[in-house]
Amino acid sequence: MDIRNKYQKEGKCYFPIKSIDEEFYNYLSEHYKSNDGTTHLRDEYWPGLVEGVASGFRFDASEKWPLTNEVNYTDHQKPFHELDLKKTELVEEYKDWDITQTWFYSSVYDDKIRRGRDNIVKYLYDLKDDELISNDKIELTLYNKHCRFDHHTDGPEAGYLCSVVIYLNENYDISRGGLFDGEEQLSPEFGMCVVQDMAEHDFKHGVTEVTSGERYALLSFPMLKGMKGYDN
């Protein structure tokens, strides 16, 4: 079964981008590939307050019992090292709570990234060039030590067509966590992509806790014209 048939039958797929768009794969390889010890993506996308770059950090936690209190923290006004220190403080302070999510995000404004992402979505849905909106948000995400995203759903009520996650770490060591955690756990290896339909499905998924290193991925929620997602 090819990728498109599998996707249209099951509503989700995990596949190498190169099998659909080799030009996009080569562009990612040249500009977005991350190896252990390299910080070019972090240095470029988490510099703090820079005009045109919206980067930050998210932390959510809730009491295990009686489940009445919760903490929701976001910050997009500090450079990475300060955000990382705040993350460590929050994880320690709320270590006895259920930490539901903690991760870093930064907006990506790159026409070639958008074009490549759109090519994937159009292929899977048999769409024409003008059926997707052209201004949805694309983010670069960073998960390092203690970052995770508990099981959750992003179903039809969210107002998006699908979710697209493109992985950027080469030779990823799965023993350090950061796996896509759905019906099965998937490695965030460079050039691989996970797409889940959100128009007709409500898949439970998350990201396992990272124990070391840095895990990078591109995240987006494409919409057809006429759809209105949470961010619009």
SVG drawing of the C-alpha trace seen along z (x, -y; Angstrom):
<svg xmlns="http://www.w3.org/2000/svg" viewBox="-16 -44 45 46">
<polyline fill="none" stroke="black" stroke-width="0.4" points="0.0,0.0 1.5,-3.4 1.7,-6.3 -1.4,-8.1 -3.6,-5.1 -2.5,-4.2 -3.2,-7.7 -6.6,-8.0 -7.6,-4.6 -6.2,-5.1 -6.0,-8.9 -2.4,-8.8 1.0,-7.9 4.8,-8.0 7.0,-8.2 10.3,-9.5 9.8,-12.9 12.2,-12.0 9.7,-9.5 7.3,-12.3 9.4,-15.4 13.2,-14.9 13.8,-18.6 12.2,-19.5 14.3,-16.7 17.5,-18.2 16.6,-21.7 15.9,-20.4 19.2,-18.5 21.2,-21.6 19.5,-24.2 17.7,-22.4 19.4,-19.2 20.6,-18.9 23.3,-16.7 24.4,-16.3 26.5,-19.2 25.3,-21.6 23.2,-24.6 22.6,-26.6 18.9,-26.1 18.6,-27.1 20.9,-30.1 18.9,-31.3 15.4,-30.7 15.6,-31.4 17.5,-34.6 15.0,-36.4 13.2,-39.5 14.1,-39.9 11.8,-41.7 9.9,-39.1 10.9,-36.1 8.3,-34.9 10.0,-32.3 9.2,-31.1 8.5,-28.3 5.3,-26.5 4.8,-24.7 1.5,-23.2 1.0,-21.1 -2.0,-20.1 -2.3,-18.7 -2.7,-14.9 -5.3,-15.2 -7.9,-16.8 -7.3,-18.0 -8.5,-21.5 -5.3,-23.5 -3.2,-24.0 -0.3,-26.0 -0.1,-27.4 3.1,-29.3 4.3,-30.8 7.1,-33.2 8.4,-34.6 10.5,-37.6 13.7,-36.0 16.7,-34.3 17.0,-30.6 19.3,-30.2 16.9,-32.1 13.9,-30.2 15.8,-26.9 16.6,-28.0 12.9,-28.8 11.9,-25.4 14.3,-23.7 12.8,-25.7 9.2,-24.8 10.0,-21.1 11.5,-21.0 8.8,-23.1 6.0,-21.0 7.7,-17.6 4.9,-16.1 2.2,-17.3 1.3,-15.9 3.4,-17.9 1.3,-17.7 3.6,-19.7 6.9,-21.5 8.6,-22.5 10.1,-25.4 8.7,-26.9 9.6,-29.5 7.8,-30.7 9.3,-29.8 9.0,-32.2 10.5,-30.3 8.7,-30.0 10.5,-26.8 9.4,-25.1 5.8,-26.2 6.0,-25.0 7.4,-21.6 4.9,-21.2 2.1,-22.1 3.3,-19.6 3.1,-16.8 -0.5,-17.8 -1.7,-18.2 -0.3,-14.8 -2.0,-13.0 -5.4,-14.7 -5.3,-15.0 -5.6,-18.8 -5.3,-21.5 -2.7,-24.3 -5.2,-26.9 -7.2,-24.8 -4.9,-25.3 -4.7,-28.7 -1.4,-30.4 -0.8,-32.0 -1.2,-29.2 1.5,-29.1 4.6,-26.8 6.8,-26.4 10.1,-25.0 9.9,-23.0 12.7,-22.1 12.5,-19.5 15.5,-19.1 15.9,-17.5 12.6,-17.2 10.5,-18.3 7.5,-16.2 3.9,-16.3 1.4,-14.0 -1.2,-12.0 -3.8,-14.4 -6.1,-14.8 -6.5,-17.5 -9.7,-16.4 -12.2,-17.9 -13.3,-20.6 -9.8,-22.3 -10.8,-23.4 -7.7,-22.1 -7.3,-19.7 -4.4,-17.7 -1.2,-17.9 2.2,-17.7 5.4,-17.0 8.7,-16.9 11.8,-15.6 15.2,-17.3 17.7,-15.2 20.1,-13.0 21.1,-9.7 18.7,-10.2 19.3,-8.1 15.9,-6.8 17.2,-5.8 17.1,-9.5 13.3,-9.8 11.5,-12.3 9.6,-9.7 6.2,-10.3 3.9,-8.5 0.7,-7.4 -0.7,-3.9 3.0,-3.1 6.2,-4.9 8.1,-6.4 11.6,-7.7 12.1,-11.4 14.8,-10.7 15.8,-13.3 13.6,-13.4 10.7,-11.4 7.3,-12.9 4.1,-12.1 0.8,-13.3 -2.5,-12.8 -5.9,-13.8 -7.9,-16.1 -11.0,-16.7 -12.5,-13.3 -10.2,-11.7 -9.2,-12.3 -6.0,-10.3 -4.4,-10.3 -0.7,-11.1 2.1,-12.8 5.9,-13.0 7.8,-10.9 10.0,-12.8 13.5,-13.8 16.3,-12.8 19.2,-14.4 20.2,-16.3 18.0,-18.4 15.2,-17.2 14.0,-19.4 10.9,-19.2 8.7,-21.4 5.1,-21.5 2.1,-22.8 -1.7,-22.5 -2.7,-23.1 -6.2,-24.3 -8.4,-24.3 -9.8,-27.6 -13.0,-28.2 -11.6,-26.3 -11.1,-28.4 -8.6,-26.8 -7.9,-27.9 -5.2,-30.3 -7.4,-32.2"/>
</svg>
